[in-house]
Amino acid sequence: MDKKPLELVYPFITEALRLSENGLAVLDKHNHFIFYNNTFAKMFGFVDQDMVGKHFDDMMRFAFTHKQGPKIEHETIEEWLELIHANQRKSAFRRFEVDLVDGSWLQLSEQVYHNGDMVIVCTDITQLKQVEFALRNAQTELNRLALTDELTGIANRRHFFQQLEHEIKRLSRLQLPLCLVMMDIDNFKLVNDRYGHQVGDKILQHFTQFISTRTRPYDIFGRLGGEEFALLLPETTVDTAQKIVMRMMSSLANEDISAIVADFQYQFSAGVSALTPVIIRHSIDNSTDIADVEQVALPIGTGSQCRSDAEKLVAEADKALYHAKTLGRNRAVIWDEVMLPRHKPS
């Protein structure tokens, strides 16, 4: 190609670079600015400054001082520059993303040439990042919805049983006990029939909050469906679990729910089952709903299938709950109490 046609196009190329919507900058081998366009200056917040001949670090110090350009999450500019120096010019080409103080995002590419000059190209990717964040938030929300009950915000049936199986495995390894409490609001159908489903929903939400505020951080509370709930009490003996639930029942009797419906109280029944791989010495603190528990481990096998253990726990707690209902409701029955008559001599 003739040299003359190239010379004719140089002014056009120079003007195109100057007016480009992409930020462009050229630095020499010592990291001093040879050229930058107005878009680059706007992106890094130094439109009113002349950076030609100045070092790249000078631009970053200016941006840090004036809180413009890149979002610098370091206490000092020197810490930030140290990070830049650790990555810049380490390869002939690199591409990365940078978020700016004003909330926008850039994709930067750095191309280092054989003579040491470096070309930086900056593209505004703010809209792409907004879409990315929106998709990520949507996925997070979908994951949350898949794990939680929509009305009450606690674990749904699927998630509760996943956690139940996990806790059975964990506590089996540690040789610690675990109790499952199945709960059912008494005569809930009458609540819906008399006051309507809107009031019924508020009762379910009230019950959720009431129980949740009386559990430990590592207890697991879930709604299995309708007015049926389940509470998992790790590291708790069956006797302690029953006392905890009875204390909850007593507290619920004194709850003021007039804000939901006037002159009304509700109750619940519960069935308790347990896996007890240890001997437990426990004491009850009457000022709280949760016991102080001391465990003394015994050698046991841990090879049982957690799923079959979970099914056993649920079946026993369910039957104990049914027994509580048949005895008149508003009570907690443990599985051993249901089985005890079968072991008595005739």
C-alpha positions in Angstrom: 0.0 0.0 0.0 1.3 3.4 -0.9 2.4 5.7 2.0 0.4 8.6 0.6 -3.1 7.1 1.1 -2.1 6.2 4.7 -1.1 9.8 5.3 -4.5 10.9 4.0 -6.4 8.8 6.4 -4.4 9.7 9.5 -6.4 12.9 10.2 -9.6 10.9 10.0 -8.3 8.2 12.4 -7.0 10.8 14.8 -10.4 12.5 14.8 -12.3 9.3 15.2 -10.1 8.3 18.2 -10.7 11.8 19.7 -14.5 11.6 19.4 -14.9 7.9 20.1 -17.6 7.0 22.7 -15.0 4.5 24.0 -12.4 5.8 26.3 -8.9 5.6 24.7 -5.5 6.3 26.2 -1.9 5.6 25.1 0.9 5.5 27.7 4.6 5.1 27.1 6.8 2.4 28.5 7.2 4.4 31.7 3.5 4.8 32.1 3.3 8.4 31.1 0.3 9.6 29.1 1.0 10.2 25.4 -2.6 10.6 24.4 -6.1 10.2 25.8 -9.5 11.3 24.4 -12.2 13.3 26.1 -14.3 10.2 26.9 -11.4 8.7 28.8 -11.0 11.9 30.8 -14.7 12.0 31.6 -14.7 8.4 32.8 -11.8 9.0 35.1 -12.9 12.4 36.2 -10.1 14.7 35.0 -11.8 16.7 32.1 -10.3 20.0 33.4 -6.8 18.6 33.9 -4.0 18.1 31.4 -2.6 14.6 32.0 -0.3 14.4 28.9 3.2 13.7 30.1 2.0 12.8 33.5 2.2 9.4 35.1 -0.7 7.0 35.3 -0.4 7.1 39.1 -1.0 10.9 39.1 -4.3 10.3 37.4 -5.3 7.7 40.0 -4.2 10.0 42.9 -6.3 12.8 41.4 -9.3 10.5 41.1 -8.9 9.3 44.7 -8.5 12.8 46.1 -11.6 14.2 44.3 -13.6 11.0 44.7 -14.1 10.6 41.0 -13.5 7.8 38.5 -12.9 4.2 39.8 -14.5 3.2 43.1 -11.4 2.7 45.3 -12.2 0.5 48.3 -8.9 1.1 50.1 -8.1 3.4 52.9 -5.1 4.9 51.1 -4.3 5.5 47.5 -0.9 3.8 47.9 -2.7 0.5 48.8 -4.8 0.8 45.6 -1.7 1.7 43.5 0.1 -1.4 44.9 -2.8 -3.5 43.7 -2.7 -1.9 40.2 1.1 -2.4 39.9 0.8 -6.0 40.8 -1.4 -6.6 37.7 -0.6 -3.9 35.2 1.8 -4.9 32.3 2.1 -8.4 33.6 0.9 -9.8 30.2 0.6 -8.4 26.7 -3.1 -8.2 27.0 -5.7 -8.3 29.8 -9.4 -7.4 30.1 -11.2 -6.6 33.3 -14.2 -4.7 34.7 -14.2 -1.6 36.9 -17.0 0.1 38.8 -17.0 3.8 39.1 -18.0 6.2 41.9 -21.1 7.4 40.0 -22.4 3.8 39.8 -21.5 3.1 36.2 -19.3 0.2 35.0 -16.4 0.0 32.5 -14.8 -2.9 30.7 -11.1 -2.1 30.3 -8.6 -3.7 28.0 -4.9 -3.1 28.2 -2.6 -3.9 25.2 1.1 -3.7 25.7 3.2 -3.4 22.5 6.8 -4.5 21.8 8.2 -1.0 22.4 6.5 -0.8 25.8 3.7 1.5 24.8 0.3 0.5 26.2 -3.1 1.2 24.8 -6.1 1.3 27.2 -9.6 1.0 25.8 -12.6 1.6 28.1 -16.2 0.6 27.2 -19.2 1.6 29.2 -21.0 -1.6 30.2 -23.4 -0.1 32.7 -26.5 -1.4 31.0 -25.1 -4.9 30.7 -24.2 -4.9 34.4 -27.6 -3.7 35.3 -29.1 -6.6 33.4 -26.6 -9.0 35.0 -27.5 -7.8 38.5 -31.2 -7.9 37.8 -30.9 -11.5 36.6 -28.8 -12.4 39.6 -31.3 -10.8 42.0 -34.1 -12.6 40.2 -32.3 -15.9 40.6 -31.7 -15.2 44.3 -35.4 -14.5 44.8 -36.3 -17.6 42.9 -34.0 -19.6 45.2 -35.6 -18.0 48.2 -39.1 -18.7 47.0 -38.2 -22.3 46.4 -37.0 -22.7 50.0 -39.5 -20.5 51.9 -43.3 -20.6 52.6 -44.8 -17.6 50.8 -47.3 -16.6 53.5 -45.1 -17.0 56.6 -41.5 -16.6 55.3 -40.2 -19.6 57.1 -38.9 -22.9 55.6 -41.4 -24.6 53.3 -42.0 -28.4 53.5 -39.3 -29.3 51.0 -36.6 -27.2 52.6 -37.6 -28.2 56.1 -37.1 -31.9 55.3 -33.8 -31.2 53.5 -32.6 -29.6 56.7 -34.0 -32.4 58.8 -31.9 -34.9 56.9 -28.9 -32.7 57.2 -29.3 -32.4 60.9 -29.7 -36.1 61.4 -26.4 -36.7 59.6 -24.6 -34.0 61.6 -25.9 -35.0 65.0 -25.3 -38.7 64.4 -21.7 -37.9 63.8 -21.5 -35.8 67.0 -23.6 -38.4 68.9 -26.1 -35.8 70.0 -29.9 -36.0 70.3 -32.5 -34.4 68.2 -36.2 -33.8 68.6 -39.0 -33.2 66.1 -42.1 -31.4 67.1 -45.2 -31.5 64.8 -47.6 -28.7 65.5 -51.2 -28.1 64.4 -53.4 -25.1 65.2 -56.5 -26.4 66.9 -59.9 -26.0 65.1 -58.3 -23.8 62.4 -61.0 -24.7 59.9 -63.5 -23.0 62.2 -61.4 -19.9 62.2 -61.5 -19.7 58.4 -65.2 -20.5 58.4 -66.1 -17.9 61.0 -63.7 -15.1 60.3 -62.6 -15.7 56.8 -59.4 -16.7 55.1 -57.8 -13.3 55.5 -58.0 -13.5 59.3 -56.9 -17.1 59.0 -53.8 -16.0 57.2 -53.0 -13.5 59.9 -53.4 -16.1 62.6 -50.8 -18.3 60.7 -48.5 -15.3 60.4 -48.9 -14.6 64.1 -48.2 -18.2 65.1 -45.1 -18.2 62.9 -43.8 -15.1 64.6 -44.8 -16.3 68.1 -42.9 -19.6 67.8 -39.9 -18.1 65.9 -39.2 -15.6 68.7 -39.0 -18.5 71.2 -36.5 -20.6 69.4 -32.7 -20.7 69.4 -30.7 -19.6 66.3 -30.0 -23.2 65.3 -33.5 -24.5 65.7 -35.4 -25.0 62.4 -39.0 -24.0 62.1 -41.1 -24.7 59.0 -44.6 -24.7 57.6 -45.6 -28.1 56.2 -48.9 -26.9 54.8 -52.2 -25.4 55.9 -52.1 -25.0 59.7 -49.4 -27.7 60.2 -45.9 -26.7 61.3 -42.8 -28.5 62.3 -40.0 -27.5 64.8 -36.7 -29.2 64.8 -34.8 -29.0 68.1 -31.2 -30.1 67.8 -29.2 -31.2 70.9 -32.4 -31.5 72.9 -33.9 -34.4 74.8 -37.5 -35.5 74.4 -38.5 -34.5 77.9 -36.9 -31.1 77.5 -38.6 -30.7 74.1 -42.0 -31.4 75.6 -41.4 -28.9 78.4 -40.4 -26.3 75.8 -43.6 -26.8 73.8 -45.8 -26.8 76.9 -44.2 -23.5 77.9 -45.0 -22.1 74.5 -48.6 -23.2 74.8 -48.8 -21.5 78.2 -47.4 -18.3 76.7 -49.8 -18.4 73.7 -52.8 -18.5 76.1 -51.7 -15.1 77.3 -51.2 -13.5 73.9 -53.2 -10.5 73.0 -54.3 -10.9 69.4 -57.1 -8.3 69.5 -55.4 -6.5 66.6 -56.2 -9.5 64.4 -59.7 -10.3 65.8 -61.4 -9.2 69.0 -62.3 -11.5 71.9 -60.5 -14.5 70.4 -57.7 -16.9 71.4 -56.3 -19.9 69.6 -54.4 -22.9 70.7 -52.3 -25.7 69.1 -51.5 -29.3 69.7 -48.1 -31.0 69.3 -46.5 -34.4 68.8 -42.9 -35.0 69.8 -40.5 -37.6 68.6 -36.8 -38.0 69.1 -33.5 -39.6 68.0 -31.4 -40.0 71.2 -27.9 -41.4 70.6 -26.6 -40.0 73.9 -27.3 -39.9 77.6 -28.4 -36.4 78.5 -28.2 -34.5 81.8 -30.3 -31.4 81.5 -31.7 -28.6 83.6 -34.5 -26.2 82.8 -34.1 -22.4 83.2 -37.6 -21.3 84.1 -36.9 -17.8 82.8 -36.5 -19.1 79.2 -38.2 -21.6 76.9 -35.0 -23.4 76.1 -33.0 -25.8 78.4 -29.4 -25.8 79.2 -28.2 -29.2 78.0 -25.1 -31.2 78.9 -24.4 -34.2 76.7 -22.4 -37.4 77.6 -21.7 -39.3 74.5 -22.0 -43.1 74.2 -20.4 -45.2 71.4 -23.1 -45.7 68.8 -23.3 -46.7 65.2 -23.8 -43.9 62.7 -24.4 -45.9 59.6 -28.2 -45.7 59.6 -29.9 -44.1 56.6 -30.8 -40.5 57.4 -33.8 -40.7 55.1 -35.3 -43.7 57.0 -34.5 -41.9 60.3 -36.3 -38.8 59.0 -39.3 -40.8 57.9 -39.4 -42.5 61.3 -39.2 -39.2 63.2 -42.0 -37.7 61.1 -44.3 -40.7 61.4 -43.8 -40.9 65.2 -44.3 -37.2 65.7 -47.4 -37.3 63.4 -48.9 -40.1 65.4 -48.1 -38.4 68.7 -49.8 -35.2 67.3 -52.9 -37.2 66.4 -52.9 -38.7 69.9 -52.8 -35.1 71.3 -55.8 -34.2 69.2 -57.8 -37.2 70.4 -57.0 -36.4 74.0 -58.7 -33.0 73.7 -56.2 -30.8 71.9 -54.0 -28.0 73.4 -51.4 -30.4 74.6 -48.0 -31.9 73.7 -47.7 -35.7 73.5 -44.4 -37.5 73.1 -44.1 -40.7 71.1 -43.1 -42.7 74.1 -46.4 -41.9 75.8 -48.3 -43.2 72.8 -46.3 -46.5 72.8 -46.2 -47.0 76.6 -49.6 -48.7 76.9 -48.5 -51.3 74.4 -45.6 -52.3 76.6 -47.7 -52.7 79.8 -48.4 -56.2 80.8 -52.0 -57.4 80.3 
